[in-house]
Amino acid sequence: MKRTLIFVAGATLAFCPMVKAQDAAAQVERGRQLFARVTKGTACASCHSMEGVGTAVGPDLKKLAGVIGPRGLATTIQMTMTCYVQEVTLKSGRTFPGMEKSKANGVVEMWDLSKFPANLVTVKESEIVSQKTNSTWGHPPTKAGYTDQELADIIGYLKAASTGTAKTVTPEELQ
């Protein structure tokens, strides 16, 4: 009887890393799906690109997820305002939430975030009356109503895609 119990305990211990790897792989896949398409709110891929999926409007999440821990990523995902988005007013009177892509030779390319998906517009610098801190546009995930587990799945995916290593992220790590 002792030998059987010892063998079973040994087999269980040897099996645990494989179970953890399967859990991490499943989480990465759930996170990948949530990143690309979500039924509640705007998918991350609407503004961010990862592994060739999405639109590279917002900051590079691969770089960000490679250096920030799960809690920091959760905070970033849930923030209501971002420093990248400006309220842009043109001489024509048109105002929109915009994010600058490039500026050269008196011409500015910026993403118009009032459109969905975001629209890349080109304007002459002389046509811009003001660019100030945005007070109306909100980071879309704040309205999505993700569960703690869904948020952990997205972060597990981002971490795996940026580091090449899948590791389970728990909702407790986001607190």
N, C-alpha and C positions, 0 to 999 in steps of 0.2 A: 504494500500500500504506500509506504513512504516513497519508494522509487517512482511510482506512478504520479504521486503528487509533486515530487521534485521535477519530474519530466514535464508535467503539465505547466507548472510554474515557469520552468525554463522556456518552454515553447511559447507561453504567453508573453514573456519578456522579449523573446526574439521576434515575435510577431508585431509588437507595439510600434516600432519605427515604420514598418510597412503600412500599418493602419494610419499613422500620422501623415505619411507621405500621400496616401490616398485621400485623406481628409483635406490636405492642403491643395492637392490637384483639383478636387471637387470644388473647393472654395474659389480657386483661381478661375475655373470655368464659370461659376455663378457670377463672379465679379466681372468677368469679360462680357457676359451677356448683359448685365446691368449697365456697364459702361457704354455698350453699343446701342442698346434699345431698352427703354424702360416704359412701363405703362403709366407711371405716375410722374408727371413732370417732364423735364427736358433731359435727354440722355447726355452724359458727359461728352460723348463723341460728337455732339452738335457743335462744340467749341474747342475740343481738345483732340489730339491725335495720339494714338498709341498702337504700336505694332501694325502700322499701315491702315488703321481703321479710324475714321473721323476726319475732322477739319481742324487744321492747325491755326485757330484764331487765338485762343487763350494761351497762357504760359505752358511751357514744355513740361508735362507731368512726369516724363521719364527722368529728367534731371531732378525734379523736385522730390519724387518718391524715392530716388536713390540716396538722398541725404537726410530726409526728414522721417522721423519715426511715426508709427501708427497714430498716436494721439495728435501730433502736429498736423498730419494729413487730415484727420477728422475735423480739426479746428478750421483748417483752410477750406475744406469742402463746405462746411456749414456757415462760413462767414457771409454776412449779408451784403457787404460792400467790398469792392476791391480797389486797390490803388491804381490799377491799370485802366479802369474805365473812367472816362472823362465826359462831362456834359459839354457837347460841342455846339456852338451857335455859329451859323453862317450868316453872311451879309443878307441873304435872301430871307432871313428870319427863321429858317428851319433850325430846330434844335433836336439833337438825338444823342443817345449814349454811344460813345465811340471809343475805340481802342486803336491807337496808332500802330501801324505796321512798319511804315518807312517814311523817311523824309529826305528829299534830295532836290536840289536845283529849284527851290520854291514850290515844290509839289509834295503833297502829303497823301499817302495811302492810309486809309483807316477802315476798320471794320465798323459798319453801322449795326449796332446791336438791337436797334428797334425792329429790325427785320428778322424773320426766322425762315431759313437759316440766315446767319449773319451775312451781310452783303458788303463786299469790298468796294469802297468808293474812292475816287481820286479827286482831290480838290486842290486848288492853288492856295498857298499859305495866305495870300492876300484876301481870300474869300472867307477866312476864319476870323470871326469877330472875337470869340473867346473860347477857351477851354478851361473848365474849372472842375473841381471835385464833384463827382456825381452824387446826387442825393436821391435819385429815384430808381435807377436800375439795380436789381438785386441778383446775386449769384443764383442761378436756377436751382441748384440742389437744395437750397434752403426752403423751397416750396414743394419739393418732391415728397416729403414725408417718409423718407427711408427709415426702416426699422434699424435698430442697432446692428442686427446680424447682416442686413443688406449693406450697410455702411462698411462693416468689417470685411465683407466679401469684395466690395469694390477696392478697398485698400489692400487686401490680400492680392488681388489682381495687379494693382499698380506696383506694389512692391516686387512681385514676381517678374513682371514685365521689365522693370527697371534694373533689377539685380541678377536676373536669370535663375533665382532660387525661390521655389515655392515654400512658404512657411505659413502655417495657419495663423491668422490674426483673430483674436477673440474680441467680442464687444467690450469686455472688461479693460482691454488695453487702450480703448479709445477714451476712457474716462479720465 
